[in-house]
Amino acid sequence: MKRLLSIIVLAGALTACNNSADSTAEKKDSLDSLASERKEMIDSSADVRKDVIDSTTKHKKEALDRVDSAMNKK
């Protein structure tokens, strides 16, 4: 019984590994889709970081301007 079960499991594994139902075109489309999603994620992340940097720069410049104007009043 153990041998029969082992043979069935082995046959199932070999069959699953040799699944030729996935065509090359389907695999390419899948990889293209994944690459596109990754690119969008990277672009989105870059945009967010740029916005944070711009905002920080703006606030620092405003703070420096306030300090400069306060020092010029004295």
C-alpha positions as CSV (number, residue, x, y, z in Angstrom):
1,M,0.0,0.0,0.0
2,K,2.8,2.4,0.8
3,R,4.5,1.7,-2.5
4,L,1.3,2.3,-4.4
5,L,0.8,5.6,-2.6
6,S,4.4,6.5,-3.3
7,I,4.1,5.7,-7.0
8,I,0.8,7.8,-7.2
9,V,2.5,10.8,-5.5
10,L,5.5,10.5,-7.7
11,A,3.4,10.2,-10.9
12,G,1.4,13.3,-9.8
13,A,4.5,15.3,-9.1
14,L,6.0,14.4,-12.4
15,T,2.8,15.3,-14.2
16,A,2.5,18.6,-12.5
17,C,6.1,19.5,-13.3
18,N,5.6,18.7,-16.9
19,N,2.6,20.9,-17.4
20,S,2.8,22.0,-21.0
21,A,-0.6,23.8,-20.9
22,D,1.2,27.1,-20.2
23,S,2.3,28.4,-23.5
24,T,5.3,30.6,-24.0
25,A,3.0,33.5,-24.9
26,E,1.1,33.2,-21.7
27,K,4.3,33.1,-19.7
28,K,5.5,36.2,-21.5
29,D,2.3,38.1,-20.9
30,S,2.5,37.1,-17.3
31,L,6.0,38.4,-17.0
32,D,5.2,41.6,-18.9
33,S,2.2,42.2,-16.5
34,L,4.4,41.7,-13.5
35,A,7.1,44.0,-14.8
36,S,4.5,46.7,-15.5
37,E,3.1,46.4,-12.0
38,R,6.6,46.7,-10.5
39,K,7.4,49.7,-12.7
40,E,4.2,51.4,-11.6
41,M,5.1,50.7,-7.9
42,I,8.6,52.1,-8.3
43,D,7.3,55.2,-10.1
44,S,4.7,55.7,-7.5
45,S,7.2,55.4,-4.7
46,A,9.6,57.8,-6.5
47,D,6.8,60.4,-6.8
48,V,5.9,60.1,-3.1
49,R,9.6,60.6,-2.1
50,K,9.9,63.6,-4.4
51,D,6.8,65.1,-2.9
52,V,8.2,64.6,0.6
53,I,11.6,66.1,-0.4
54,D,9.9,69.1,-2.0
55,S,7.7,69.7,1.0
56,T,10.6,69.5,3.4
57,T,12.7,71.8,1.3
58,K,9.8,74.3,1.1
59,H,9.3,74.3,4.9
60,K,13.0,74.7,5.6
61,K,13.2,77.6,3.2
62,E,10.3,79.3,4.8
63,A,11.9,78.8,8.3
64,L,15.2,80.2,7.0
65,D,13.4,83.2,5.5
66,R,11.6,83.9,8.8
67,V,14.9,83.7,10.6
68,D,16.6,86.1,8.1
69,S,13.7,88.6,8.3
70,A,13.8,88.5,12.1
71,M,17.6,89.1,12.1
72,N,17.3,92.0,9.6
73,K,14.7,93.7,11.8
74,K,17.3,94.0,14.7
